[in-house]
Amino acid sequence: DVAMLDRRTRRDLRGDLQVVFQDPVASLDPRLPVFDVLAEPLACNGSSKADTRDRIAELLTVVGLRREDASRYPAEFSGGQKQRIG
């Protein structure tokens, strides 16, 4: 039961959890480029700008996208690509 955990343990656990949206379009803010969407959770966890940039490039490569795709907006991707991003 997560409610019974102390504050430190809950905080440590948050790094291992994620929300998985059923609709990939709903999980992506259409006003933000993909870089900003992916950078937000990294910034919340204290990642430096250089580490964030490198990690996003790595993540895009893992899902079959190019580093340059980070500057594109969600509307510019196919449904399958949005699923891999979101």
Secondary structure, DSSP 8 states (H G I E B T S, - for coil): -GGGS-HHHHHHHHTT-----SSTTTTS-TTS-HHHHHHHHHHHTT--HHHHHHHHHHHHHHTT--GGGGGS-GGGS-HHHHHHH-
